[in-house]
């Protein structure tokens, strides 16, 4: 009976080791050339191994965050009205890490002409 209790206690001691997560996270801040936050920029994160995508928008401080990601290599694409798109490739996310990509500066986009046709 005593041996049974020792084995059971040993199982509960090691249980937290089994429950540890291997997922990671990627985040950053999207800013304009002056360093001001860009709000509601479309942010897409794609796994280079599986092609799986997750998307979201930057918040009122220009920040974005993708959590519960499997370790691997990712591509990040950012699009915002009035700015050139930005793509960052080969972002290596190790297990159980949180990567802060820092400030991602978008350049002002090209001015384009528009034509309105009336009948």
Secondary structure, DSSP 4 states (H G I P E B T S, - for coil): -HHHHHHHHHHHHHHHHHT----EEEEEEEE-TTSPBPTT-EEEEEETTT--EEEEE--TTSEEEEEEEPSEEEEEEEE-TTB--EEEEEEEE-TT-EEEEEEEEPPBPPP--------
